[in-house]
Amino acid sequence: MKNNVKQGNSVTVRDIAKTAGVSPATVSRYYSGSTVVSRELASRIEDVSEKLGYVHQHKRRKEGRVIAVMLPDLELMFYRDVLREIFAQLPRYQYRMVIIPYEKGEQDYKRFFSEMNIEGVIYLDEEIDSEILRYILSKNIRTVMCGGPATDNKSEMVHVNDMLAAYEGMKYLIQLHHERILILSDYSNKLGSTFQRLVGCKKAMEEFGLPIVEDLFAHGKITYEMGYRLTKKVLDKQVDFSAIFAFSDEMAMGAIRALQESGIQVPEDVSVLGFDDISFSEKYNPPLTTIHQPIQEFVTQSLNFFLEKEERNKNVDIIFPFRIIERSSCQENRQK
């Protein structure tokens, strides 16, 4: 029996559509990136195109293999440390990288996917718009949430156990005989990392018989500026505390500045514990005691995901170990 299906460059959009059981318009929409098609249709179109050796003219114009990193901004040093590590590791994978900025509700990011041969997406913001993720997945592109739990059930995840890390951090301060500990956190979101860290802190406090005092919880963006402002606000209220547990190193550094401006010495008067172990933490004055997140391992595993060819029905969640890095910003409470 003669095979009537054309191969290679002679294959057209109509051939792909007929074989895949979809309309030519659907195939065109998929390749142009102008609108979303379902993940099932995207997989079907890709499979048929590969079998028939078809490369759409729009796709022929794309150069190289690209990994996209999606960011709302570069405000956090944690983001910058992750980007630096991706730059360092990319040559081993023969990928190029593009940084795609985005804002909630805008559509500019779609232009990158239509113009570049993007094979994988790494995102660092747990609060990324779900519409963005749906669009990326409709293009049959694998996504990885690097440094936190994913908000969807299709993205891979690499992170630490935030609940256990915060529990151990709080226990560390309590074992230094601190009982009134100011917690500086992001706003709690669903079951994300902030919520889990708060649960971990409260669990440690309950185990050691410490009361949950509302005045010792302050919330805001996990930035240097917010750490400074929140600490100043608590100091102005004359709330008594002997230690601070900040949910980012930048918040911790801002808190230290606020304390120092008020004549409070760190760690002699107040101990400060951070979270992340960003590159600047050991250079700060005083060098920051913090919970280490293994950024190098996060990035390696994220990039390794893109080498895998098989499709999965649900995401893979890889949890890496954390550890407390002791430097100079925490000491035993001698005022007890």
C-alpha positions as CSV (number, residue, x, y, z in Angstrom):
1,M,0.0,0.0,0.0
2,K,1.4,3.4,-1.0
3,N,2.0,6.0,1.7
4,N,0.4,9.2,0.4
5,V,1.6,11.4,3.3
6,K,4.2,13.9,2.2
7,Q,7.4,14.3,4.1
8,G,9.8,17.2,5.1
9,N,9.5,20.5,3.4
10,S,6.6,19.5,1.1
11,V,4.3,19.0,4.1
12,T,1.9,21.9,4.6
13,V,-0.2,23.2,7.5
14,R,-3.2,21.5,5.9
15,D,-1.4,18.2,6.0
16,I,-0.6,18.6,9.6
17,A,-4.2,19.6,10.4
18,K,-5.7,16.7,8.5
19,T,-3.4,14.1,10.2
20,A,-3.8,15.6,13.6
21,G,-7.6,15.9,13.2
22,V,-7.8,19.7,13.7
23,S,-8.5,22.7,11.5
24,P,-5.6,24.5,9.6
25,A,-6.5,27.6,11.6
26,T,-5.8,25.8,14.8
27,V,-2.3,24.7,13.6
28,S,-1.6,28.3,12.5
29,R,-2.7,29.7,15.8
30,Y,-0.5,27.2,17.6
31,Y,2.6,28.1,15.6
32,S,2.0,31.9,15.6
33,G,1.6,32.0,19.4
34,S,-1.2,34.5,19.0
35,T,-3.8,32.5,21.1
36,V,-3.9,29.6,23.4
37,V,-4.7,26.0,22.3
38,S,-5.2,23.2,24.7
39,R,-2.2,21.2,26.0
40,E,-3.7,18.1,24.3
41,L,-4.0,19.8,20.9
42,A,-0.5,21.3,21.3
43,S,1.0,17.8,21.9
44,R,-0.9,16.3,19.0
45,I,0.3,19.0,16.6
46,E,3.9,18.7,17.8
47,D,3.8,14.9,17.5
48,V,2.4,15.0,13.9
49,S,4.8,17.7,12.8
50,E,7.8,15.7,14.2
51,K,6.6,12.5,12.5
52,L,6.2,14.2,9.1
53,G,9.4,16.2,9.4
54,Y,7.5,19.5,9.2
55,V,9.0,22.8,10.4
56,H,6.7,25.8,10.2
57,Q,8.2,28.8,8.4
58,H,7.7,30.8,11.6
59,K,9.6,28.3,13.5
60,R,12.4,28.2,10.9
61,R,13.2,31.8,11.7
62,K,13.9,31.0,15.4
63,E,17.5,30.7,16.4
64,G,19.0,28.3,18.9
65,R,17.6,26.7,21.9
66,V,16.4,29.1,24.6
67,I,15.5,28.9,28.2
68,A,13.3,31.7,29.4
69,V,13.4,33.1,32.9
70,M,10.2,35.0,33.8
71,L,10.4,37.7,36.4
72,P,8.1,40.5,37.6
73,D,11.2,42.6,38.5
74,L,14.8,42.4,39.7
75,E,14.0,43.9,43.1
76,L,15.0,40.9,45.1
77,M,18.7,39.9,45.4
78,F,17.6,36.2,45.5
79,Y,16.4,36.6,42.0
80,R,19.7,38.1,40.9
81,D,21.6,35.3,42.6
82,V,19.5,32.7,40.7
83,L,20.1,34.5,37.4
84,R,23.8,34.6,38.0
85,E,23.8,30.8,38.7
86,I,21.8,30.1,35.5
87,F,24.3,32.2,33.5
88,A,27.2,30.1,35.0
89,Q,25.6,26.8,34.3
90,L,24.0,27.4,30.8
91,P,27.1,26.7,28.7
92,R,27.1,23.1,29.9
93,Y,23.6,22.7,28.5
94,Q,24.2,24.6,25.2
95,Y,21.2,26.8,25.9
96,R,20.8,30.5,25.6
97,M,18.8,32.5,28.1
98,V,16.2,35.2,27.7
99,I,14.7,37.2,30.6
100,I,11.0,37.9,30.1
101,P,9.5,40.6,32.3
102,Y,5.8,40.6,32.9
103,E,3.0,42.5,34.7
104,K,-0.3,41.1,35.7
105,G,-2.8,41.5,32.9
106,E,-0.4,42.5,30.1
107,Q,0.2,40.3,27.1
108,D,3.7,41.4,25.9
109,Y,5.3,38.1,27.0
110,K,3.6,36.3,24.2
111,R,5.9,38.0,21.6
112,F,8.9,36.2,23.0
113,F,7.3,32.8,22.6
114,S,6.3,33.5,19.0
115,E,9.8,34.9,18.0
116,M,12.1,32.5,19.9
117,N,12.6,28.8,20.1
118,I,11.9,28.6,23.8
119,E,12.3,25.0,25.1
120,G,11.7,25.7,28.8
121,V,10.6,28.3,31.3
122,I,11.9,28.9,34.8
123,Y,9.9,31.2,37.0
124,L,10.8,32.5,40.5
125,D,7.6,34.3,41.6
126,E,5.0,32.1,43.3
127,E,2.4,34.7,42.5
128,I,2.8,34.5,38.8
129,D,-0.4,35.0,36.9
130,S,-2.1,31.6,36.2
131,E,-3.1,32.9,32.7
132,I,0.6,33.1,31.9
133,L,1.3,29.5,33.0
134,R,-1.7,28.3,31.0
135,Y,-0.4,30.0,27.9
136,I,3.1,28.5,28.2
137,L,1.7,25.0,28.8
138,S,-0.5,25.4,25.8
139,K,2.7,25.8,23.7
140,N,3.8,22.4,25.1
141,I,6.7,24.0,26.9
142,R,7.9,22.6,30.2
143,T,7.9,25.0,33.2
144,V,9.8,24.9,36.5
145,M,9.1,26.8,39.7
146,C,12.5,27.5,41.1
147,G,12.7,28.2,44.9
148,G,9.1,27.6,45.9
149,P,5.9,25.5,45.6
150,A,4.2,25.8,42.2
151,T,0.7,27.3,41.9
152,D,-0.4,24.9,39.2
153,N,-0.3,21.1,38.9
154,K,1.8,21.0,35.7
155,S,5.0,22.8,36.7
156,E,8.0,21.0,38.1
157,M,9.2,22.4,41.5
158,V,12.6,22.7,43.2
159,H,12.6,24.2,46.7
160,V,13.3,23.5,50.4
161,N,10.8,22.3,53.0
162,D,9.8,25.8,54.1
163,M,7.8,24.7,57.0
164,L,10.6,22.6,58.5
165,A,13.2,25.3,57.7
166,A,11.2,28.0,59.5
167,Y,10.6,25.6,62.4
168,E,14.3,24.9,62.7
169,G,15.1,28.6,62.5
170,M,12.6,29.5,65.2
171,K,13.9,26.7,67.4
172,Y,17.5,27.9,66.9
173,L,16.5,31.3,68.3
174,I,14.5,29.8,71.1
175,Q,17.5,27.6,72.1
176,L,19.5,30.8,72.3
177,H,17.0,31.8,75.0
178,H,15.0,34.3,73.0
179,E,11.3,34.2,73.9
180,R,10.0,37.4,72.3
181,I,10.9,37.1,68.6
182,L,9.7,39.5,66.0
183,I,8.7,37.7,62.7
184,L,9.0,39.7,59.5
185,S,7.2,37.9,56.7
186,D,5.7,38.3,53.3
187,Y,1.9,38.3,53.1
188,S,0.6,34.8,53.6
189,N,-0.6,33.3,50.3
190,K,-2.7,30.2,50.0
191,L,-0.4,27.2,50.8
192,G,2.8,29.0,49.5
193,S,6.1,29.3,51.2
194,T,5.1,32.2,53.4
195,F,2.2,30.3,54.8
196,Q,4.3,27.3,55.4
197,R,7.0,29.3,57.2
198,L,4.5,30.9,59.5
199,V,3.1,27.5,60.3
200,G,6.7,26.3,61.1
201,C,7.4,29.2,63.3
202,K,4.2,28.8,65.3
203,K,4.8,25.1,65.7
204,A,8.2,25.7,67.3
205,M,6.7,28.3,69.6
206,E,3.9,26.0,70.7
207,E,6.4,23.2,71.4
208,F,8.4,25.4,73.6
209,G,5.4,26.9,75.3
210,L,5.8,30.4,73.9
211,P,2.6,32.5,73.4
212,I,1.6,33.7,69.9
213,V,1.7,37.5,70.3
214,E,0.1,39.4,67.4
215,D,2.4,42.5,67.9
216,L,5.4,40.3,67.1
217,F,4.2,39.5,63.5
218,A,4.8,42.1,60.8
219,H,4.0,41.6,57.1
220,G,5.1,43.2,53.9
221,K,7.2,42.7,50.7
222,I,10.4,40.7,51.5
223,T,12.7,43.6,50.5
224,Y,15.4,45.6,52.3
225,E,13.2,48.7,52.4
226,M,10.3,46.8,53.9
227,G,12.4,45.2,56.5
228,Y,13.7,48.6,57.6
229,R,10.2,50.2,57.6
230,L,8.5,47.3,59.5
231,T,11.2,47.2,62.2
232,K,11.1,51.0,62.6
233,K,7.3,50.8,63.0
234,V,7.6,48.1,65.7
235,L,10.3,50.1,67.5
236,D,8.1,53.2,67.4
237,K,5.4,51.2,69.1
238,Q,7.9,50.2,71.8
239,V,7.2,46.5,71.4
240,D,9.7,44.5,73.4
241,F,11.7,41.8,71.5
242,S,15.2,40.3,71.7
243,A,15.4,38.6,68.3
244,I,14.1,39.0,64.7
245,F,13.4,36.2,62.3
246,A,13.1,37.7,58.8
247,F,11.8,35.6,55.9
248,S,14.4,37.0,53.5
249,D,18.0,38.1,54.0
250,E,17.1,41.5,52.5
251,M,14.4,42.0,55.1
252,A,16.9,41.0,57.8
253,M,19.5,43.6,56.5
254,G,16.9,46.3,56.5
255,A,15.9,45.4,60.0
256,I,19.5,45.6,61.2
257,R,19.8,49.1,59.7
258,A,16.7,50.2,61.6
259,L,18.0,48.7,64.8
260,Q,21.4,50.4,64.4
261,E,19.9,53.8,63.7
262,S,18.0,53.4,67.0
263,G,21.2,52.7,68.9
264,I,20.4,49.0,69.2
265,Q,23.4,46.7,68.6
266,V,23.3,43.4,66.7
267,P,23.7,40.8,68.1
268,E,24.5,42.2,71.5
269,D,21.0,43.7,72.1
270,V,19.0,42.0,69.4
271,S,19.8,38.9,67.3
272,V,18.7,38.8,63.7
273,L,18.1,35.6,61.6
274,G,17.6,35.7,57.8
275,F,16.4,33.3,55.2
276,D,18.0,32.5,51.8
277,D,21.8,32.9,52.3
278,I,22.1,35.3,49.3
279,S,25.7,36.1,48.2
280,F,25.8,39.4,50.0
281,S,24.8,37.9,53.4
282,E,28.3,37.1,54.5
283,K,29.6,40.5,53.4
284,Y,27.0,42.5,55.4
285,N,27.9,44.1,58.7
286,P,27.5,42.1,60.8
287,P,27.7,39.0,58.6
288,L,24.2,37.5,58.6
289,T,23.2,34.2,60.3
290,T,20.7,32.7,57.9
291,I,18.9,29.7,56.5
292,H,20.7,28.5,53.4
293,Q,18.8,27.7,50.3
294,P,20.9,25.7,47.8
295,I,20.6,27.9,44.7
296,Q,23.2,26.0,42.8
297,E,21.3,22.8,43.2
298,F,18.0,24.5,42.4
299,V,19.4,25.7,39.1
300,T,21.1,22.4,38.1
301,Q,17.9,20.4,38.7
302,S,15.8,23.1,36.9
303,L,18.0,22.8,33.8
304,N,18.1,19.0,34.0
305,F,14.3,18.9,33.8
306,F,14.5,20.4,30.2
307,L,16.7,17.5,29.1
308,E,13.9,15.0,29.8
309,K,11.8,14.1,26.8
310,E,9.0,12.2,28.4
311,E,5.7,13.9,29.3
312,R,4.2,13.5,32.8
313,N,0.6,13.8,33.9
314,K,1.5,15.8,37.0
315,N,4.5,17.8,38.3
316,V,7.6,16.5,40.0
317,D,8.3,18.1,43.4
318,I,12.0,17.9,44.4
319,I,12.8,19.1,48.0
320,F,16.4,20.0,48.7
321,P,18.0,20.1,52.2
322,F,18.5,23.4,53.9
323,R,20.9,24.3,56.7
324,I,21.4,27.2,59.2
325,I,24.6,29.2,58.4
326,E,25.9,30.7,61.7
327,R,27.7,34.0,61.3
328,S,27.7,37.0,63.5
329,S,24.1,38.4,63.7
330,C,22.8,36.0,66.4
331,Q,23.9,35.2,69.9
332,E,22.6,33.9,73.2
333,N,20.1,36.2,74.9
334,R,22.0,37.5,78.0
335,Q,19.2,39.8,79.1
336,K,17.0,36.9,80.2
